[in-house]
Amino acid sequence: MNSLAHPQSRFTPVVRDPQGPRELVILGSTGSIGTQAIDVVLRNPDRFRVVALSAAGGRVELLAEQALALGVHTVAVADPAAEPPLRAALAAKAAGAPLPQVLVGPDAATELAALECHSVLNGITGSIGLAPTLAALRAGRVLVLANKESLIVGGPLVKAVAGPGQIVPVDSEHAALFQALSGGTRAEVRKLVVTASGGPFRNRTREQLAGVTPAEALAHPTWAMGPVVTINSATLVNKGLEVIEAHLLYDVPFDRIEVVVHPQSVVHSMVEFTDGSTLAQASPPDMRMPIALGLGWPDRVPDAAPGCDWTKAATWEFFPLDDVAFPAVELAREVGTLGGTAPAVFNAANEECVDAFLKGALPFTGIVDTVAKVVAEHGTPAAGTSLTVEDVLQAEHWARARARELAAG
């Protein structure tokens, strides 16, 4: 198997200084993953040094604070309108410290991804993370991947340029699989078991889900995330995306990737081996642990996050997934099996449908129902080695437009 992420592979990047702190580029630094990654870095200055940061541009004050606290040499913002307030914030907060170089525009993060460093953490949200993912891999960097969409929409493109073990996943589920897979050889793996919290509606029937409001769907019981990811967790679209990601990362067939509901979110995923044994990775729900694992791999970062308290009684529950109430996972399997541009259509249509739901234009159950219609209309996708970035972008553009039409109709 040609696995993109494998704990038994020790990918050696082009640039590595074993004597000093590991140099990092963080993309999406003002988001949830980026801010927690910076927390890990600031608590471990002897292990990590950030050389560049990128952000969309909506939180320039925070970006300026991060850049100056870390002493980075380059900062990038995607939104050109954010450049003047960013420069002003940097100047106001610098207190005589050297100001970083500022890059601006939609390609700025891609430029940062190819900078000389050891690892690139891609914490960008959405498929706009594809170009930076490809740039980091082509430059020979270790890709610490939180931007699952770039792998999902550009699977064949990413697989064509990634070396074995060059990607270290940051999703808590895939970090768990990454660790559990070290317990045996690939030939000994029977199945991957991906856990899901079940979101706020895990006990509801499809009929009961029809009247769910945006406020209810945004109230996740375990994780604090952005609105799109939170809604995706409520519909279980996020879990469908993770199934596709697991298939691409570990080369395990879809029929050997199972999803189970685990409300406590302590067991982050499991690997079942051919002898009947199952290895599970467990830790309290804190994203700093998988982030630190990605940044430090193959070494662990001590005290990255609190561990389980074994002095207190606890109960862990596991339930089968209700595919009738939550059809997103099965739809994702179909999309993943189709391959080509189908995953890009699935992801883009879903983002538009989530936006329509938040604006009151679609019911909660209409999100996945509408995505399914767009996927069905897409038909036979561009696939195989002929897939290009342009194919992906065109498929996304069509899917977004069609999803908006269906949501408005």
N, C-alpha and C positions, 0 to 999 in steps of 0.2 A: 504494500500500500504506500502511496506517495502522500503522506499526511502533512498538511501545512503546519499543524501544531502537534507536537509530540514531545512529552517530557523526556523520552529516551534519546532525542536528537539534541545535540549541543551545537546549534548553529553559531558560527563565529563571524561576527560582522566585520566589515572592511575596516572600521575605525574602532579601536578599543585601547584604552590606557589602563592596564591592570593596577598601576601604582596610585592613581588618583581617583577622585569621585567620578562616577559614571555620568557622562554628559547626556542630557536629555533635551528633546524638543517636545513641548506640550501643545497640542492643537485642541482648541475648545477649552481654554483655560478658565473661563468665567462660568462655565456650566457646572453641573453637579459632579461629574467625573473629574474635571479639571481642578476644581477647588479642593476636592479631597486628595487628589494627587499632590497638589502643592503642599497640603498639610503634611503628607508623608515625607516630602522632600525637606521641608523646613525642620522637621523633627530628626532628620538624618543627614545633616550637612556634610558629614564625612563620607557618605556613600553616594550622594547624588548632587549634581549641579545642573541647573536648567540654563540652557544657552539661548533659548528663543521661545516665545509664546505667540499663539494666535487666538483670535476670538472673532465672533460675528461683528461686534461693534455696538451692541446694545447696552453694555455696562462698562463704559470707558473709565470711570473712576476706579472700579475694582481692578480692571486690567492694568491701569497705571500703578496702583498699589502693589500688585503682584510683580510687575516688571522691576520696580525699584527695590522691593524686598528681596528678590532673587538675584538682582544684578545682571539681568539678561542683556545680551548685546543687540537683540532684534525683537521687535514686536510687530505683529501683523493684524490688520483688521480687514474684514471682507467688505464692509460698507464704506464707500468713499466719504459719505457724509459724517462718519465718525472720526475722520482724521483730525479736523481742527480741535474738537473738544478733547481728543486723546492727547494731542501735543500740548494743549493747555494744561491738562491734568498732570502730565508728566513734568512740565516745567514748574507747576505750583508745588508739587510734592517732592521734587528732586533734592532740595536743600543743599545744592552744590554738587550732588553726585552726578556722574556722567549720564547723559541721556542716551537711551537706546536708539538704534536705527528704527525707523517706522516704515513698514511696507503696507501698501493699500491695494485693495481690489479683490475680485473673486478668485484670482490665482495666487494670492499671497501665501495662503496656507500650504499650497502645493509647493511653492518655492522653499518654504521653511522645512517641509518634510524631507527635502534632499540635502539639507545642510549637513556639514560634518558633525557627527555625534555618534553615540553608541546606540541609543534607542529613541524611537518616535512614539509617543503616546497619542493615538488618534481618538480624541474624545469628542469629536464633532458629531452633531446629531443629524441624521438623514443621509441620503445618497450623495449629497455634495461632498461627502468624505471619500468618495471613490478615487478621485484624482490624487489627493494626498496619500492615500494608501498605496497606490501604484508607484508614486514617486519615491516613497520611503523604501519600498521593496526593491525597486530598480537601483537605488543608491546603495543597497547592501546593508541597510539599517535593520536592527531588530524592530519589528512592528508590534507594539503593545496595543492590542486592538480592543477598543470599547465601541467603535463605530461599526456595529454589526451590519448595518445597511450596505456599506461598501463591499463587503464580502458577498452578501446575499444578491445584490443586483449585478455585481460584476464577477461572479464566481469563476467562470472560465478565464477571464482576464487576470484575476488575482492568482489563480493556480498556475498560470503560464509563467509568471515572473517570480513567484515565491519559492525560496529554497526550503527543503525539509526542516521543520522546526524554526523557521524564521519568524513565525507569528506566535505570539504569546497572548492568549485571550484574557480579557478583563471581565466580561460578564461573569457574575458569580456562578452561574450554572456551568459555563465552559471552563472557568478556572477550576471548578470542582472536578469535572471530567478529566481535565488536563492532569490533575494530581492523582486521581484514582486510577487512571490508565497506566501509571508507573508500576502498578501491582502485578502486571503480567504482560505477555507479548501480545501483539495485535491478533495473532492467530487464536489466542485464548479468549478473546472478547466475544461474548454471546450477544449482549445488548447494552445500549446506553439508556439510562433512565434519567430523564430530565424532570426536575421537580418544579411545580408551580404553586404559588401561594393560593391560587384560585381567585385572587382579587376580592373586592368587596361583595361579590354576588354569587359566591360559589355554591350556595344552597338553593338558588332560585331556578325555577323552570324557565323555559323559553318564553312562555306566556307572561310570567312575572317580570321578565326583563324588558318587555316592550315599553313600559312606562318609566324606565330609569331616566333620571335627569342628569345633566352635566355635573351639577354639584355633587350628586351621589357618586357618580363615576370617578370624579377627581379625588375622592376620599379613600386612598389606598390604605389598607390596614397595617402594612408593614414598612414599605419603602417611601421615601420622599423623593419624587422625581418630577421632571417637567411634564406639562399637560399631555403631550402626544404619547410619551412613554406610559404615563399613568392610565390614559384611556386604553392604550394597547394592552396593558396588563389586565384591565377590566374585561375587555373582549376576548382576551387570550391570543390576540394577534401577535403580541410580543413572544408568546411561547411558540407560536407557529414559526416566526422568524428564527427563533433559537433552534428549532428542529432542523431547518434548512442550514443554519450555520454549523450545527454539529455534524451534519452530513458532509459539508464541504471541508471542515477543519480536520475531521478524523477518518474520512472515507469509509464510514459505516453506512450500509444501505438503510433507506427510510423505514423498511419493515422491521429493522432491529433498533429503532429509536423510539422509546416509549415515553409518554408524559404521564406523571402522576401528580395529584394535588396533595400538597403538604402545607397546611395553613401556618404552621409555626415558622417556616422559612429558616430553619436551622440546618437541615440537611439540604445542601445546595444542588446536588445531583449524585448519581451512583453509576457504577459500572458493574454489570453482572458478567462473570466469567464462565467458561464452559464446564468447570467442575461444580457449578452451582453456588459458588461463593459470590457475595456482593460487597464491593468496597464503596463506602460512602464518605464524602467530605462534609464535615459539620463544623459550623462556627456561628455565633450570633450574627444577625443580619447587619453587617457593617461593610460597606464597599471598600474601605481602606485596606482590608485584608487582600482581596484579589488584585487591587491596584498595586499594592506593595509587592505582591508576588510577581506581577508582570514587570514592574520596574527593576526588581532585583534578581530575577531568574538567571541562572539556576540556584542562586542563594536566596534564603528567606531573610526578611527584615524583622528583627526582634521587636516584639511589642507593637506591631503594626496596628493591631486592633485587639480588643478584649477577647479572650477565649470563653468557652462554655464554663459555667460554674457547676461543677459536679457535686458540690455539697448540698445543692437544692434539688428537690424532687421535680421532675419534669415529664411531660407526656408528649410524644411525637406521633402525629396521626398521618396516615396516608390513605387517599381515596382515589378510585378510578375517575378519569375525566369524563364528564357528561358531554359527549360529542353532539347531542341534539341541542342542548342549551348553548353550547360554545363550539360552533362548527369551524372556527378559524384554524385550529390545528390540522384538521383533516384537509381543509382547503390548501393549507401551506404544503402538506405532503404532496398533493396533486401538482401544485405549482413547482415544487422542487423537483419532482420527477420529470415534468415537462422541460425544465431547464431553460437555457437560452435567455430570452428577454422576459419570460413569464414572471420570474421573481421581481423584476423591476416594475412590471405592471402591477403586480400584487401590492408592492410596497408603496408605490406612488398613488395608486387609487385609494389605498387605506388612509394615507395622510390627508387626502382631499376629503374623504368621508368623515374622518375625525373632526376636521375643521367644520364641516357642514353640521355635524352633531352638536358641537360646541356652540354653534350659532343658532341652533334650534331648527335647522332645515331637514334633519334626518332623525328618526327615532334610534335608540340605542341598538336594537337588533338590525336596523337598516344599514349599519356600518358594514358588517361582514356580508350581508345579503347583497349590497350594492357592489362591493369588491368582487364577489363571486360572479356577478353579471359582467363586470368589466373584463375579468379574466376569461370568461367564456367567450366573449366577443373578440377577444384578442386572437383567438385561434392558435395556429401553429406558430410558435415563436422562432425568431432567429436563434440559431443554436450552434454548438460545436466550435471548432477552431476559427470559424468565420466571424464569430461575434466580435464587435468593435465597441469602443466607447460611444461612438455616434449611434450605433444601434440601440444601446441602453438609453441614451438621452432622448432619442426619437420615441422609443416605447414609453418612457416616462411622460413625455409631453402629451402623447396621445391619451394615455391612461388618466392623467390629471384632467384633461379637457372632458373626456367621456364621463368620468366620475362626477364632475361638476354638473354636467348635463343631466345625468340620472338623478342626482340629488335635488336639482332644481325642478325636475319634472314631476 
